[in-house]
Each structure stands twice: as structure tokens, then as C-alpha cells.
Amino acid sequence: MSKVKYYVPAACWILMITILSLIPTNSLKKFSVDIISFDKLAHIFIYSVLSFLIAWGLQKTIKRKNLTLKTLGFIFVISIFYGIGMEIGQKLLSTGRYFEYYDIIANIIGSFIGLLFFIRKKQ
């Protein structure tokens, strides 16, 4: 369990995202093309935290001061694919939810910002 403990925050965060993304709700209204809405800011924040926690856990596990650009890119790709998967899951698995391209863009932006914060924290 020594190395696994560093992934617990990211795993808990992923579980929370999954539950919140897939729970059925009738209270959500379909948003118009309002790119800078609370919903998009929430996506940016959630995926920023996700990519940061994954990078933090990996950095703690390998016990290196800095992660390589290749590793950070891998984390970025994982975060993006997870975000796309959640959007597809919303369309296919739950009621009251829908697929939205702008959410994917917000997820990508958030993932990038989280990695930038991680890099800045290390300097």
C-alpha cells in the first residue's frame, strides 16, 4: 500500500466525477452555446484538479522531483480520454444528461491548466 496511497486522492476524485457525471437528473437544462458559463468553469476546475492529482500521485510514486514532458503528455491524454468517456457516458447511460462538445473543450482546457499548476508548483 506504500505507493498506492499516492493515487487515492486521484482515484477518489475520479469516482466523484463519474458519479456526478452519470447520476440521472431532470433539473439540468440544456445550455445554449454559452461557452463561459458556470458549467464550463466547473468542468475546467474539475479536470484541472484531476490532472494535478494524477501528476502528483505519479511524481510521489516514482520519487522524482520532475516528471518528464512525455509523462505529463501521457497524463494529459488520459485526462482528455476520461473526459470524452464521461461525455459519451452521459449520452448513453444516464437520463437527463447529454453529450456536449463544449464540455470536452472545457475538460481539455482544465486538464492543461492542472498540469501547468503542477509544473509551477515544482519550481
MOPAC internal coordinates of N, CA, C and O (Angstrom, degrees):
PM7 1SCF
backbone

  N    0.0000 0     0.00 0     0.00 0    0    0    0
  C    1.4560 1     0.00 0     0.00 0    1    0    0
  C    1.5189 1   111.18 1     0.00 0    2    1    0
  O    1.2310 1   119.57 1   171.95 1    3    2    1
  N    1.3133 1   118.43 1    -8.05 1    3    2    1
  C    1.4620 1   120.12 1  -174.34 1    5    3    2
  C    1.5239 1   112.77 1   -57.81 1    6    5    3
  O    1.2310 1   119.29 1   134.32 1    7    6    5
  N    1.3361 1   118.95 1   -45.68 1    7    6    5
  C    1.4617 1   120.74 1  -179.41 1    9    7    6
  C    1.5226 1   112.41 1   -86.52 1   10    9    7
  O    1.2310 1   120.50 1   152.34 1   11   10    9
  N    1.3022 1   116.66 1   -27.66 1   11   10    9
  C    1.4619 1   121.08 1  -178.37 1   13   11   10
  C    1.5249 1   111.50 1   -63.01 1   14   13   11
  O    1.2310 1   120.14 1   147.52 1   15   14   13
  N    1.3048 1   117.34 1   -32.48 1   15   14   13
  C    1.4698 1   120.76 1  -176.30 1   17   15   14
  C    1.5216 1   112.31 1   -59.35 1   18   17   15
  O    1.2310 1   119.98 1   153.50 1   19   18   17
  N    1.3213 1   117.64 1   -26.50 1   19   18   17
  C    1.4626 1   120.20 1  -179.98 1   21   19   18
  C    1.5264 1   112.52 1   -74.41 1   22   21   19
  O    1.2310 1   120.52 1   162.95 1   23   22   21
  N    1.3178 1   116.61 1   -17.05 1   23   22   21
  C    1.4596 1   120.77 1   178.45 1   25   23   22
  C    1.5236 1   112.74 1   -95.96 1   26   25   23
  O    1.2310 1   120.10 1   172.43 1   27   26   25
  N    1.3151 1   117.41 1    -7.57 1   27   26   25
  C    1.4648 1   120.80 1  -179.02 1   29   27   26
  C    1.5353 1   111.84 1   -59.84 1   30   29   27
  O    1.2310 1   118.48 1   134.32 1   31   30   29
  N    1.3352 1   120.50 1   -45.68 1   31   30   29
  C    1.4687 1   118.09 1   178.67 1   33   31   30
  C    1.5302 1   112.72 1   -59.72 1   34   33   31
  O    1.2310 1   120.08 1   136.71 1   35   34   33
  N    1.3260 1   117.45 1   -43.29 1   35   34   33
  C    1.4673 1   120.12 1   179.12 1   37   35   34
  C    1.5219 1   110.58 1   -65.80 1   38   37   35
  O    1.2310 1   119.87 1   138.75 1   39   38   37
  N    1.3272 1   117.86 1   -41.25 1   39   38   37
  C    1.4623 1   121.11 1   179.68 1   41   39   38
  C    1.5323 1   110.83 1   -63.53 1   42   41   39
  O    1.2310 1   120.30 1   137.59 1   43   42   41
  N    1.3143 1   117.04 1   -42.41 1   43   42   41
  C    1.4698 1   120.77 1   177.86 1   45   43   42
  C    1.5267 1   110.52 1   -64.19 1   46   45   43
  O    1.2310 1   120.73 1   139.34 1   47   46   45
  N    1.3164 1   116.20 1   -40.66 1   47   46   45
  C    1.4682 1   120.89 1   179.29 1   49   47   46
  C    1.5311 1   110.15 1   -64.16 1   50   49   47
  O    1.2310 1   120.34 1   137.39 1   51   50   49
  N    1.3386 1   116.96 1   -42.61 1   51   50   49
  C    1.4661 1   121.21 1   177.84 1   53   51   50
  C    1.5277 1   110.15 1   -62.35 1   54   53   51
  O    1.2310 1   120.17 1   137.59 1   55   54   53
  N    1.3132 1   117.29 1   -42.41 1   55   54   53
  C    1.4615 1   121.17 1   178.35 1   57   55   54
  C    1.5329 1   110.53 1   -61.25 1   58   57   55
  O    1.2310 1   120.72 1   136.07 1   59   58   57
  N    1.3357 1   116.23 1   -43.93 1   59   58   57
  C    1.4571 1   120.26 1   178.95 1   61   59   58
  C    1.5302 1   110.85 1   -62.75 1   62   61   59
  O    1.2310 1   120.20 1   135.01 1   63   62   61
  N    1.3364 1   117.23 1   -44.99 1   63   62   61
  C    1.4639 1   120.49 1   178.94 1   65   63   62
  C    1.5291 1   110.01 1   -59.95 1   66   65   63
  O    1.2310 1   120.72 1   134.67 1   67   66   65
  N    1.3247 1   116.23 1   -45.33 1   67   66   65
  C    1.4594 1   120.78 1  -178.16 1   69   67   66
  C    1.5287 1   110.92 1   -60.84 1   70   69   67
  O    1.2310 1   120.33 1   133.01 1   71   70   69
  N    1.3127 1   116.97 1   -46.99 1   71   70   69
  C    1.4629 1   120.70 1  -179.56 1   73   71   70
  C    1.5290 1   110.61 1   -63.47 1   74   73   71
  O    1.2310 1   120.50 1   131.15 1   75   74   73
  N    1.3311 1   116.64 1   -48.85 1   75   74   73
  C    1.4642 1   119.59 1  -178.03 1   77   75   74
  C    1.5224 1   112.34 1   -66.40 1   78   77   75
  O    1.2310 1   120.32 1   149.43 1   79   78   77
  N    1.3255 1   116.99 1   -30.57 1   79   78   77
  C    1.4618 1   120.49 1  -179.13 1   81   79   78
  C    1.5174 1   113.06 1   -77.32 1   82   81   79
  O    1.2310 1   120.42 1   151.68 1   83   82   81
  N    1.3094 1   116.81 1   -28.32 1   83   82   81
  C    1.4642 1   119.57 1  -172.11 1   85   83   82
  C    1.5289 1   115.21 1  -109.52 1   86   85   83
  O    1.2310 1   119.79 1   174.23 1   87   86   85
  N    1.3400 1   118.01 1    -5.77 1   87   86   85
  C    1.4629 1   117.90 1   179.05 1   89   87   86
  C    1.5283 1   109.29 1   -67.97 1   90   89   87
  O    1.2310 1   121.02 1   -42.71 1   91   90   89
  N    1.3035 1   115.66 1   137.29 1   91   90   89
  C    1.4692 1   118.99 1   178.31 1   93   91   90
  C    1.5217 1   110.47 1   -66.93 1   94   93   91
  O    1.2310 1   121.16 1   -40.13 1   95   94   93
  N    1.2854 1   115.38 1   139.87 1   95   94   93
  C    1.4556 1   119.37 1   176.48 1   97   95   94
  C    1.5149 1   109.42 1  -151.28 1   98   97   95
  O    1.2310 1   121.27 1   -41.94 1   99   98   97
  N    1.2893 1   115.18 1   138.06 1   99   98   97
  C    1.4613 1   120.93 1   176.00 1  101   99   98
  C    1.5146 1   110.93 1  -101.47 1  102  101   99
  O    1.2310 1   120.48 1   176.03 1  103  102  101
  N    1.3335 1   116.68 1    -3.97 1  103  102  101
  C    1.4567 1   120.09 1  -175.51 1  105  103  102
  C    1.5232 1   112.97 1   -86.05 1  106  105  103
  O    1.2310 1   120.11 1   169.56 1  107  106  105
  N    1.3400 1   117.39 1   -10.44 1  107  106  105
  C    1.4600 1   118.99 1   179.36 1  109  107  106
  C    1.5205 1   110.11 1   -81.86 1  110  109  107
  O    1.2310 1   121.06 1   -46.93 1  111  110  109
  N    1.3018 1   115.57 1   133.07 1  111  110  109
  C    1.4557 1   120.28 1   174.51 1  113  111  110
  C    1.5184 1   107.33 1   -99.25 1  114  113  111
  O    1.2310 1   121.12 1   -32.01 1  115  114  113
  N    1.3186 1   115.47 1   147.99 1  115  114  113
  C    1.4587 1   119.03 1   177.29 1  117  115  114
  C    1.5223 1   107.62 1   -70.07 1  118  117  115
  O    1.2310 1   121.59 1   -56.82 1  119  118  117
  N    1.3255 1   114.56 1   123.18 1  119  118  117
  C    1.4641 1   120.09 1  -178.29 1  121  119  118
  C    1.5200 1   110.08 1   -77.64 1  122  121  119
  O    1.2310 1   121.24 1   -31.84 1  123  122  121
  N    1.3043 1   115.23 1   148.16 1  123  122  121
  C    1.4575 1   119.68 1   173.73 1  125  123  122
  C    1.5272 1   108.07 1   -78.29 1  126  125  123
  O    1.2310 1   120.25 1    14.65 1  127  126  125
  N    1.2948 1   117.12 1  -165.35 1  127  126  125
  C    1.4540 1   120.82 1  -178.53 1  129  127  126
  C    1.5259 1   109.17 1   -81.52 1  130  129  127
  O    1.2310 1   120.70 1  -128.98 1  131  130  129
  N    1.2918 1   116.26 1    51.02 1  131  130  129
  C    1.4515 1   123.56 1   178.19 1  133  131  130
  C    1.5271 1   107.54 1   -93.32 1  134  133  131
  O    1.2310 1   120.67 1   -86.90 1  135  134  133
  N    1.3208 1   116.33 1    93.10 1  135  134  133
  C    1.4642 1   121.46 1  -171.88 1  137  135  134
  C    1.5243 1   111.33 1   -68.17 1  138  137  135
  O    1.2310 1   119.55 1   138.62 1  139  138  137
  N    1.3128 1   118.46 1   -41.38 1  139  138  137
  C    1.4598 1   120.58 1  -177.11 1  141  139  138
  C    1.5294 1   108.93 1   -98.19 1  142  141  139
  O    1.2310 1   120.30 1  -113.26 1  143  142  141
  N    1.2865 1   117.04 1    66.74 1  143  142  141
  C    1.4570 1   121.49 1   177.60 1  145  143  142
  C    1.5246 1   108.84 1  -107.18 1  146  145  143
  O    1.2310 1   120.99 1    -8.29 1  147  146  145
  N    1.3093 1   115.71 1   171.71 1  147  146  145
  C    1.4624 1   120.13 1   177.34 1  149  147  146
  C    1.5233 1   110.20 1   -58.48 1  150  149  147
  O    1.2310 1   121.00 1   140.78 1  151  150  149
  N    1.3230 1   115.70 1   -39.22 1  151  150  149
  C    1.4635 1   120.92 1   179.51 1  153  151  150
  C    1.5371 1   111.05 1   -57.64 1  154  153  151
  O    1.2310 1   120.40 1   135.05 1  155  154  153
  N    1.3093 1   116.84 1   -44.95 1  155  154  153
  C    1.4733 1   119.90 1  -178.69 1  157  155  154
  C    1.5291 1   110.85 1   -70.13 1  158  157  155
  O    1.2310 1   120.22 1   141.47 1  159  158  157
  N    1.3116 1   117.19 1   -38.53 1  159  158  157
  C    1.4700 1   120.31 1   176.42 1  161  159  158
  C    1.5192 1   110.60 1   -63.45 1  162  161  159
  O    1.2310 1   120.48 1   142.36 1  163  162  161
  N    1.3303 1   116.69 1   -37.64 1  163  162  161
  C    1.4684 1   120.55 1   177.00 1  165  163  162
  C    1.5302 1   110.20 1   -63.79 1  166  165  163
  O    1.2310 1   120.05 1   137.10 1  167  166  165
  N    1.3266 1   117.51 1   -42.90 1  167  166  165
  C    1.4677 1   120.80 1   177.36 1  169  167  166
  C    1.5251 1   110.66 1   -60.60 1  170  169  167
  O    1.2310 1   120.68 1   134.84 1  171  170  169
  N    1.3257 1   116.31 1   -45.16 1  171  170  169
  C    1.4692 1   120.23 1   179.19 1  173  171  170
  C    1.5265 1   110.17 1   -59.40 1  174  173  171
  O    1.2310 1   120.19 1   132.49 1  175  174  173
  N    1.3148 1   117.25 1   -47.51 1  175  174  173
  C    1.4573 1   121.03 1  -179.88 1  177  175  174
  C    1.5293 1   111.41 1   -62.00 1  178  177  175
  O    1.2310 1   120.29 1   130.06 1  179  178  177
  N    1.3208 1   117.04 1   -49.94 1  179  178  177
  C    1.4635 1   121.49 1  -176.49 1  181  179  178
  C    1.5248 1   111.48 1   -59.41 1  182  181  179
  O    1.2310 1   120.04 1   136.26 1  183  182  181
  N    1.3170 1   117.52 1   -43.74 1  183  182  181
  C    1.4668 1   119.92 1  -178.04 1  185  183  182
  C    1.5252 1   112.11 1   -79.70 1  186  185  183
  O    1.2310 1   119.92 1   157.17 1  187  186  185
  N    1.3268 1   117.76 1   -22.83 1  187  186  185
  C    1.4661 1   120.17 1   170.90 1  189  187  186
  C    1.5182 1   110.07 1   -63.60 1  190  189  187
  O    1.2310 1   121.23 1   132.17 1  191  190  189
  N    1.3203 1   115.25 1   -47.83 1  191  190  189
  C    1.4656 1   120.61 1   179.14 1  193  191  190
  C    1.5278 1   109.90 1   -62.98 1  194  193  191
  O    1.2310 1   120.13 1   137.88 1  195  194  193
  N    1.3227 1   117.36 1   -42.12 1  195  194  193
  C    1.4630 1   120.94 1   180.00 1  197  195  194
  C    1.5245 1   112.10 1   -57.78 1  198  197  195
  O    1.2310 1   120.15 1   126.02 1  199  198  197
  N    1.3209 1   117.33 1   -53.98 1  199  198  197
  C    1.4665 1   119.31 1  -177.60 1  201  199  198
  C    1.5284 1   111.34 1   -65.70 1  202  201  199
  O    1.2310 1   120.19 1   144.33 1  203  202  201
  N    1.3369 1   117.24 1   -35.67 1  203  202  201
  C    1.4607 1   120.67 1   177.07 1  205  203  202
  C    1.5264 1   110.56 1   -62.39 1  206  205  203
  O    1.2310 1   120.37 1   132.75 1  207  206  205
  N    1.3353 1   116.89 1   -47.25 1  207  206  205
  C    1.4686 1   120.33 1  -178.26 1  209  207  206
  C    1.5290 1   112.35 1   -65.39 1  210  209  207
  O    1.2310 1   120.43 1   141.60 1  211  210  209
  N    1.3154 1   116.78 1   -38.40 1  211  210  209
  C    1.4685 1   118.95 1   177.18 1  213  211  210
  C    1.5323 1   109.71 1   -63.86 1  214  213  211
  O    1.2310 1   120.26 1   134.18 1  215  214  213
  N    1.3291 1   117.11 1   -45.82 1  215  214  213
  C    1.4681 1   120.98 1   179.46 1  217  215  214
  C    1.5233 1   110.77 1   -62.87 1  218  217  215
  O    1.2310 1   120.31 1   137.62 1  219  218  217
  N    1.3245 1   117.02 1   -42.38 1  219  218  217
  C    1.4680 1   120.84 1   179.67 1  221  219  218
  C    1.5188 1   110.50 1   -61.72 1  222  221  219
  O    1.2310 1   120.39 1   133.07 1  223  222  221
  N    1.3344 1   116.86 1   -46.93 1  223  222  221
  C    1.4562 1   120.42 1   180.00 1  225  223  222
  C    1.5130 1   112.31 1   -62.10 1  226  225  223
  O    1.2310 1   120.48 1   137.50 1  227  226  225
  N    1.3144 1   116.68 1   -42.50 1  227  226  225
  C    1.4618 1   120.62 1   179.31 1  229  227  226
  C    1.5228 1   111.13 1   -66.18 1  230  229  227
  O    1.2310 1   120.66 1   137.63 1  231  230  229
  N    1.3166 1   116.35 1   -42.37 1  231  230  229
  C    1.4709 1   120.38 1   179.35 1  233  231  230
  C    1.5258 1   110.85 1   -62.83 1  234  233  231
  O    1.2310 1   120.23 1   138.90 1  235  234  233
  N    1.3213 1   117.17 1   -41.10 1  235  234  233
  C    1.4696 1   120.93 1   178.28 1  237  235  234
  C    1.5289 1   111.28 1   -67.35 1  238  237  235
  O    1.2310 1   120.58 1   143.27 1  239  238  237
  N    1.3183 1   116.50 1   -36.73 1  239  238  237
  C    1.4581 1   121.12 1  -178.06 1  241  239  238
  C    1.5235 1   112.00 1   -68.30 1  242  241  239
  O    1.2310 1   120.64 1   136.63 1  243  242  241
  N    1.3219 1   116.39 1   -43.37 1  243  242  241
  C    1.4680 1   118.68 1  -177.63 1  245  243  242
  C    1.5284 1   111.76 1   -87.74 1  246  245  243
  O    1.2310 1   121.09 1   174.13 1  247  246  245
  N    1.3216 1   115.51 1    -5.87 1  247  246  245
  C    1.4736 1   121.74 1   175.54 1  249  247  246
  C    1.5263 1   112.42 1    53.91 1  250  249  247
  O    1.2310 1   121.19 1  -133.55 1  251  250  249
  N    1.3118 1   115.32 1    46.45 1  251  250  249
  C    1.4579 1   121.06 1   174.44 1  253  251  250
  C    1.5193 1   108.20 1  -116.63 1  254  253  251
  O    1.2310 1   121.53 1   -30.07 1  255  254  253
  N    1.3116 1   114.68 1   149.93 1  255  254  253
  C    1.4588 1   118.23 1   179.97 1  257  255  254
  C    1.5247 1   111.08 1   -67.73 1  258  257  255
  O    1.2310 1   120.30 1   138.33 1  259  258  257
  N    1.3216 1   117.04 1   -41.67 1  259  258  257
  C    1.4594 1   121.28 1  -177.23 1  261  259  258
  C    1.5164 1   110.81 1  -126.45 1  262  261  259
  O    1.2310 1   120.93 1   -36.70 1  263  262  261
  N    1.3152 1   115.83 1   143.30 1  263  262  261
  C    1.4578 1   120.94 1   172.56 1  265  263  262
  C    1.5228 1   108.42 1   -88.63 1  266  265  263
  O    1.2310 1   120.55 1   -31.44 1  267  266  265
  N    1.3109 1   116.55 1   148.56 1  267  266  265
  C    1.4631 1   120.28 1   179.60 1  269  267  266
  C    1.5271 1   109.82 1   -71.96 1  270  269  267
  O    1.2310 1   120.86 1   -18.65 1  271  270  269
  N    1.3140 1   115.95 1   161.35 1  271  270  269
  C    1.4542 1   121.40 1   177.10 1  273  271  270
  C    1.5292 1   110.44 1   -61.85 1  274  273  271
  O    1.2310 1   120.44 1   143.75 1  275  274  273
  N    1.3211 1   116.76 1   -36.25 1  275  274  273
  C    1.4652 1   121.65 1   177.60 1  277  275  274
  C    1.5300 1   110.19 1   -62.67 1  278  277  275
  O    1.2310 1   120.10 1   136.79 1  279  278  277
  N    1.3192 1   117.42 1   -43.21 1  279  278  277
  C    1.4694 1   121.69 1   179.34 1  281  279  278
  C    1.5215 1   110.71 1   -66.08 1  282  281  279
  O    1.2310 1   120.18 1   136.99 1  283  282  281
  N    1.3234 1   117.25 1   -43.01 1  283  282  281
  C    1.4633 1   120.58 1   177.66 1  285  283  282
  C    1.5232 1   110.59 1   -63.12 1  286  285  283
  O    1.2310 1   120.35 1   141.48 1  287  286  285
  N    1.3313 1   116.93 1   -38.52 1  287  286  285
  C    1.4578 1   120.83 1   176.34 1  289  287  286
  C    1.5171 1   111.80 1   -63.40 1  290  289  287
  O    1.2310 1   120.69 1   140.63 1  291  290  289
  N    1.3273 1   116.29 1   -39.37 1  291  290  289
  C    1.4545 1   121.31 1   177.72 1  293  291  290
  C    1.5340 1   110.88 1   -62.90 1  294  293  291
  O    1.2310 1   120.69 1   137.04 1  295  294  293
  N    1.3233 1   116.29 1   -42.96 1  295  294  293
  C    1.4705 1   121.34 1   177.73 1  297  295  294
  C    1.5307 1   109.79 1   -62.15 1  298  297  295
  O    1.2310 1   120.78 1   138.14 1  299  298  297
  N    1.3241 1   116.11 1   -41.86 1  299  298  297
  C    1.4609 1   121.95 1   178.85 1  301  299  298
  C    1.5281 1   110.67 1   -60.18 1  302  301  299
  O    1.2310 1   120.60 1   134.05 1  303  302  301
  N    1.3227 1   116.46 1   -45.95 1  303  302  301
  C    1.4694 1   121.62 1   179.96 1  305  303  302
  C    1.5340 1   110.73 1   -64.44 1  306  305  303
  O    1.2310 1   120.22 1   136.71 1  307  306  305
  N    1.3338 1   117.19 1   -43.29 1  307  306  305
  C    1.4681 1   120.53 1   178.21 1  309  307  306
  C    1.5284 1   110.06 1   -58.97 1  310  309  307
  O    1.2310 1   120.68 1   133.94 1  311  310  309
  N    1.3033 1   116.30 1   -46.06 1  311  310  309
  C    1.4582 1   121.15 1  -178.88 1  313  311  310
  C    1.5319 1   111.14 1   -62.95 1  314  313  311
  O    1.2310 1   120.41 1   138.63 1  315  314  313
  N    1.3199 1   116.81 1   -41.37 1  315  314  313
  C    1.4650 1   120.95 1   179.01 1  317  315  314
  C    1.5285 1   110.53 1   -64.17 1  318  317  315
  O    1.2310 1   120.39 1   132.25 1  319  318  317
  N    1.3297 1   116.86 1   -47.75 1  319  318  317
  C    1.4659 1   119.73 1  -179.19 1  321  319  318
  C    1.5338 1   111.43 1   -63.87 1  322  321  319
  O    1.2310 1   120.32 1   143.24 1  323  322  321
  N    1.3159 1   117.00 1   -36.76 1  323  322  321
  C    1.4574 1   119.94 1   176.41 1  325  323  322
  C    1.5311 1   110.09 1   -62.92 1  326  325  323
  O    1.2310 1   120.58 1   134.79 1  327  326  325
  N    1.3306 1   116.50 1   -45.21 1  327  326  325
  C    1.4658 1   120.65 1   178.85 1  329  327  326
  C    1.5199 1   112.43 1   -61.55 1  330  329  327
  O    1.2310 1   120.19 1   138.47 1  331  330  329
  N    1.3231 1   117.24 1   -41.53 1  331  330  329
  C    1.4603 1   120.71 1   176.95 1  333  331  330
  C    1.5265 1   109.70 1   -65.28 1  334  333  331
  O    1.2310 1   120.70 1   138.72 1  335  334  333
  N    1.3226 1   116.27 1   -41.28 1  335  334  333
  C    1.4667 1   120.56 1   177.68 1  337  335  334
  C    1.5154 1   112.32 1   -59.98 1  338  337  335
  O    1.2310 1   120.45 1   140.59 1  339  338  337
  N    1.3316 1   116.75 1   -39.41 1  339  338  337
  C    1.4660 1   119.88 1   178.56 1  341  339  338
  C    1.5210 1   111.17 1   -66.85 1  342  341  339
  O    1.2310 1   120.27 1   142.20 1  343  342  341
  N    1.3139 1   117.09 1   -37.80 1  343  342  341
  C    1.4631 1   119.83 1   177.34 1  345  343  342
  C    1.5259 1   110.98 1   -65.81 1  346  345  343
  O    1.2310 1   120.37 1   137.20 1  347  346  345
  N    1.3146 1   116.90 1   -42.80 1  347  346  345
  C    1.4674 1   120.50 1   176.85 1  349  347  346
  C    1.5280 1   109.57 1   -64.52 1  350  349  347
  O    1.2310 1   120.57 1   138.64 1  351  350  349
  N    1.3249 1   116.52 1   -41.36 1  351  350  349
  C    1.4589 1   120.67 1   177.74 1  353  351  350
  C    1.5183 1   112.07 1   -60.79 1  354  353  351
  O    1.2310 1   120.36 1   141.00 1  355  354  353
  N    1.3189 1   116.91 1   -39.00 1  355  354  353
  C    1.4631 1   119.95 1   177.94 1  357  355  354
  C    1.5245 1   110.88 1   -61.71 1  358  357  355
  O    1.2310 1   121.30 1   141.71 1  359  358  357
  N    1.3189 1   115.12 1   -38.29 1  359  358  357
  C    1.4679 1   119.03 1  -179.57 1  361  359  358
  C    1.5270 1   111.50 1   -71.81 1  362  361  359
  O    1.2310 1   120.38 1   139.45 1  363  362  361
  N    1.3205 1   116.89 1   -40.55 1  363  362  361
  C    1.4587 1   120.63 1  -171.38 1  365  363  362
  C    1.5270 1   115.20 1   -92.46 1  366  365  363
  O    1.2310 1   119.63 1   148.82 1  367  366  365
  N    1.3349 1   118.32 1   -31.18 1  367  366  365
  C    1.4585 1   120.56 1  -167.83 1  369  367  366
  C    1.5140 1   116.66 1  -108.53 1  370  369  367
  O    1.2310 1   119.32 1   160.57 1  371  370  369
  N    1.2795 1   118.90 1   -19.43 1  371  370  369
  C    1.4563 1   118.26 1  -173.41 1  373  371  370
  C    1.5130 1   111.79 1  -124.70 1  374  373  371
  O    1.2310 1   121.50 1   -18.09 1  375  374  373
  N    1.3079 1   114.73 1   161.91 1  375  374  373
  C    1.4566 1   120.58 1   176.49 1  377  375  374
  C    1.5199 1   109.14 1  -100.54 1  378  377  375
  O    1.2310 1   121.39 1   -33.97 1  379  378  377
  N    1.2959 1   114.95 1   146.03 1  379  378  377
  C    1.4537 1   119.39 1   178.72 1  381  379  378
  C    1.5201 1   113.44 1    80.67 1  382  381  379
  O    1.2310 1   119.66 1  -173.72 1  383  382  381
  N    1.3132 1   118.25 1     6.28 1  383  382  381
  C    1.4655 1   122.20 1   178.82 1  385  383  382
  C    1.5192 1   108.74 1  -121.13 1  386  385  383
  O    1.2310 1   120.75 1   -19.76 1  387  386  385
  N    1.3145 1   116.18 1   160.24 1  387  386  385
  C    1.4531 1   119.14 1  -178.00 1  389  387  386
  C    1.5255 1   110.63 1  -148.97 1  390  389  387
  O    1.2310 1   121.30 1   -21.69 1  391  390  389
  N    1.3004 1   115.11 1   158.31 1  391  390  389
  C    1.4590 1   123.86 1   178.28 1  393  391  390
  C    1.5233 1   107.78 1   -79.61 1  394  393  391
  O    1.2310 1   120.94 1   -44.21 1  395  394  393
  N    1.3458 1   115.81 1   135.79 1  395  394  393
  C    1.4610 1   118.93 1   178.68 1  397  395  394
  C    1.5309 1   110.15 1  -142.43 1  398  397  395
  O    1.2310 1   121.21 1   -55.47 1  399  398  397
  N    1.3190 1   115.29 1   124.53 1  399  398  397
  C    1.4653 1   120.32 1  -179.39 1  401  399  398
  C    1.5296 1   112.28 1   -63.15 1  402  401  399
  O    1.2310 1   120.42 1   144.06 1  403  402  401
  N    1.3274 1   116.79 1   -35.94 1  403  402  401
  C    1.4665 1   119.54 1  -179.77 1  405  403  402
  C    1.5289 1   111.80 1   -66.29 1  406  405  403
  O    1.2310 1   120.41 1   151.42 1  407  406  405
  N    1.3163 1   116.82 1   -28.58 1  407  406  405
  C    1.4710 1   119.60 1   174.70 1  409  407  406
  C    1.5280 1   109.96 1   -66.24 1  410  409  407
  O    1.2310 1   120.60 1   140.10 1  411  410  409
  N    1.3201 1   116.47 1   -39.90 1  411  410  409
  C    1.4700 1   120.01 1   178.06 1  413  411  410
  C    1.5244 1   110.09 1   -63.18 1  414  413  411
  O    1.2310 1   120.48 1   137.88 1  415  414  413
  N    1.3162 1   116.68 1   -42.12 1  415  414  413
  C    1.4712 1   120.13 1   178.11 1  417  415  414
  C    1.5290 1   110.06 1   -62.50 1  418  417  415
  O    1.2310 1   120.31 1   136.77 1  419  418  417
  N    1.3265 1   117.01 1   -43.23 1  419  418  417
  C    1.4719 1   120.95 1   177.99 1  421  419  418
  C    1.5288 1   110.55 1   -63.35 1  422  421  419
  O    1.2310 1   120.04 1   141.09 1  423  422  421
  N    1.3339 1   117.53 1   -38.91 1  423  422  421
  C    1.4657 1   121.18 1   177.41 1  425  423  422
  C    1.5278 1   110.63 1   -62.17 1  426  425  423
  O    1.2310 1   120.38 1   136.88 1  427  426  425
  N    1.3144 1   116.89 1   -43.12 1  427  426  425
  C    1.4639 1   121.50 1   179.80 1  429  427  426
  C    1.5248 1   110.45 1   -63.82 1  430  429  427
  O    1.2310 1   120.87 1   133.86 1  431  430  429
  N    1.3173 1   115.94 1   -46.14 1  431  430  429
  C    1.4694 1   120.08 1   178.21 1  433  431  430
  C    1.5288 1   110.01 1   -59.92 1  434  433  431
  O    1.2310 1   120.60 1   135.21 1  435  434  433
  N    1.3184 1   116.46 1   -44.79 1  435  434  433
  C    1.4603 1   120.61 1   179.72 1  437  435  434
  C    1.5162 1   112.03 1   -62.69 1  438  437  435
  O    1.2310 1   120.36 1   136.92 1  439  438  437
  N    1.3159 1   116.91 1   -43.08 1  439  438  437
  C    1.4687 1   120.57 1   178.60 1  441  439  438
  C    1.5220 1   110.86 1   -59.41 1  442  441  439
  O    1.2310 1   120.79 1   137.58 1  443  442  441
  N    1.3114 1   116.10 1   -42.42 1  443  442  441
  C    1.4622 1   121.07 1   179.26 1  445  443  442
  C    1.5271 1   110.91 1   -65.25 1  446  445  443
  O    1.2310 1   120.48 1   135.21 1  447  446  445
  N    1.3210 1   116.68 1   -44.79 1  447  446  445
  C    1.4673 1   121.00 1   179.79 1  449  447  446
  C    1.5259 1   110.83 1   -61.85 1  450  449  447
  O    1.2310 1   120.36 1   138.30 1  451  450  449
  N    1.3234 1   116.91 1   -41.70 1  451  450  449
  C    1.4647 1   120.26 1   178.48 1  453  451  450
  C    1.5173 1   111.93 1   -59.71 1  454  453  451
  O    1.2310 1   120.53 1   138.32 1  455  454  453
  N    1.3185 1   116.59 1   -41.68 1  455  454  453
  C    1.4681 1   119.47 1   177.97 1  457  455  454
  C    1.5260 1   111.49 1   -68.82 1  458  457  455
  O    1.2310 1   120.48 1   143.80 1  459  458  457
  N    1.3325 1   116.68 1   -36.20 1  459  458  457
  C    1.4693 1   119.21 1   175.49 1  461  459  458
  C    1.5351 1   110.88 1   -61.76 1  462  461  459
  O    1.2310 1   120.47 1   136.67 1  463  462  461
  N    1.3297 1   116.71 1   -43.33 1  463  462  461
  C    1.4632 1   120.15 1   176.71 1  465  463  462
  C    1.5273 1   111.16 1   -61.84 1  466  465  463
  O    1.2310 1   120.68 1   139.87 1  467  466  465
  N    1.3243 1   116.30 1   -40.13 1  467  466  465
  C    1.4544 1   119.98 1   178.72 1  469  467  466
  C    1.5271 1   110.19 1   -62.45 1  470  469  467
  O    1.2310 1   120.18 1   134.51 1  471  470  469
  N    1.3131 1   117.27 1   -45.49 1  471  470  469
  C    1.4694 1   121.11 1   179.86 1  473  471  470
  C    1.5287 1   110.11 1   -63.89 1  474  473  471
  O    1.2310 1   119.95 1   135.99 1  475  474  473
  N    1.3226 1   117.70 1   -44.01 1  475  474  473
  C    1.4620 1   121.55 1  -179.96 1  477  475  474
  C    1.5265 1   111.68 1   -64.18 1  478  477  475
  O    1.2310 1   120.41 1   144.44 1  479  478  477
  N    1.3192 1   116.83 1   -35.56 1  479  478  477
  C    1.4647 1   121.53 1   178.97 1  481  479  478
  C    1.5339 1   110.73 1   -63.43 1  482  481  479
  O    1.2310 1   120.44 1   148.43 1  483  482  481
  N    1.2945 1   116.77 1   -31.57 1  483  482  481
  C    1.4543 1   121.40 1  -177.37 1  485  483  482
  C    1.5312 1   112.71 1   -78.34 1  486  485  483
  O    1.2310 1   120.18 1   162.78 1  487  486  485
  N    1.3258 1   117.27 1   -17.22 1  487  486  485
  C    1.4692 1   119.25 1  -176.73 1  489  487  486
  C    1.5049 1   112.15 1   -84.67 1  490  489  487
  O    1.2310 1   120.10 1   180.00 1  491  490  489

